[in-house]
Amino acid sequence: MVSDGARPLAGPLLAQLGASALLVGLVTGGAEAAAQGLRLVFGPWADRTRRYWTFTVAGYALTAVSVPLLALAPAIGAAGLILASTLILGDRVGKAVRSPAKTVLLAAAAKPVGRGRGFAVHKSLDLAGALLGPLLVSAVLAVTGLITAAFAVLALPASAALFLLVRLRRRVPDPGAGAQAEGSTSASPPTAARRPSLFTGPFLLFGVAAFFWSSGLVAFGVISFHLTTTAAVPVAVIPLLYAGAMGAAALGALASGVVYDRVGGAVLLALPFMIAAVPVLALAPGTGLVMAGVLVWGTATGIQDSTVKALIADLVPELRQGTAYGVFAAFEGAGALAGGALYGALYDARPLLIGSVAALQVVAVVVLLAAMRSSQRT
């Protein structure tokens, strides 16, 4: 509710504070890059310490603080744009801190029921919050007309979430804690030579494919910027459109998760085709096409945030999963940063932007096919 309640308002807030399309692209793309790329630090860190709950709680706390403070940005004058940009980045850094550790917790819980289904159910519940958050801020905007009030009200679900998370932490141990205790009599920790290999051919190929599809999947901040500045959509409507995208993401996550458990990674071949359609639709001048593009964007996001994680859990040994999620997210983060710059620079040259995204997705399909062939041989 908190992070996704704020996310559709990032573009309009930055525009209100005087940002250009290029700056919006760099800030929102950079935020997504931080959310992905910094997992390369926090994933291995969580694996080394095995303190998955510590990273999970700390990451959610950073988001819970950063998002409500965005309400202060319009009130501090010229420094507001700097503060808003920093807090938007802070929210996504919180995601980087928590995500590898949280995903290890989920992988352990989902294994008995099938990881495709398990991650799909989790993502759908996550997206229920992503649906309610935009609805909440849209209602506040409709009543008050103040974007500051919309951010401030998110302090309520932020506080509730942290309270529930701390209570849950007391009841659920870190994965591997029991095994670590049983092996504590060992004279020395496992050596690097005895640790399972992470950098296999299929894993690296899937990571390269993730870079190319992420470089074409625009951050919603650019779409919301386009909606308010070009398509003349009222700011209060933007969260409602984002809520619709989250509904599409939930359906995409569930459908792709079920198919993944049956056919494996081949289900991800649909992802580049969806991403290639996003700039064609979401950045069109007509609101009808834009709304269709928002739904396609949401579906692609749902697949990327659920089924892709199930694939990594099946490719990588459990002891290296936190590191694997960090490394894989670095590929996605580098793509997100490149994509943010691409969309910002070519926003006013729409045909060139559409062609560039299509070319990137052709490469993604080719690399995905190579990754699947490699995984079948190993």
Secondary structure, DSSP 8 states (H G I E B T S, - for coil): -HHHHHGGGHHHHHHHTT--HHHHHHHHHHHHHHHHHTHHHHHHHHHHH--HHHHHHHHHHHHHHHHHHGGGGGGGGGGHHHHHHHHHHHHHHHHHHHHHHHHHHHHHHHGGG-HHHHHHHHHHHHHHHHHHHHHHHHHHHHHH--HHHHHHTTHHHHHHHHHHHHHHHTTS--TTHHHHHHGGGSSS---GGGS-----HHHHHHHHHHHHHHTTS--HHHHHHHHHHTS---GGGHHHHHHHHHHHHHHHHHHHHHHHHHHGGGGGGHHHHHHHHHHHHHTSSSHHHHHHHHHHHHHHHHHHHHHHHHHHHHHS-GGGHHHHHHHHHHHHHHHHHHHHHHHHHHTT-HHHHHHHHHHHHHHHHHHHHHHHHHHHH-
